[in-house]
Structure formats: C-alpha cells, structure tokens
C-alpha cells in the first residue's frame, strides 16, 4: 500500500529506522511510534519507499 501523503511517508521512514536499530524508539512520536509497534519491516519499507511527487503534505483522517 503506497503512502497517501508526504507526512505518512516520513513517519514510516522514521519508524523503519527505529525498527532496524538505526534510531531510538524513544525518539519516535505520534504516528511513527504507533507504526513502529504495529507494522512489519516489509510494510514500513513499502510505505517509506513511495514516490513523493504529487503527494499532498498532509491528508486528514476522516474515518
């Protein structure tokens, strides 16, 4: 599943770095912290590798 916004892509990248041990989990905040806990490394890679061109900065969650 591709990222829907640049913010989601950046959060996935931060969570992926923490999951791999390149960053501290304690430094994560908000969405990236919950992503790190709930998603696999493969899922995070897929979100983080989404192309940014044409993506909005943020997308409001309307569920």
Secondary structure, 3 states (H helix, E strand, C coil): CCCCEHHHHHHHHHHHHHHHCCCCHHHCCHHHHHHHHHCCHHHHHHHHCCCCCCCECCCCCCC
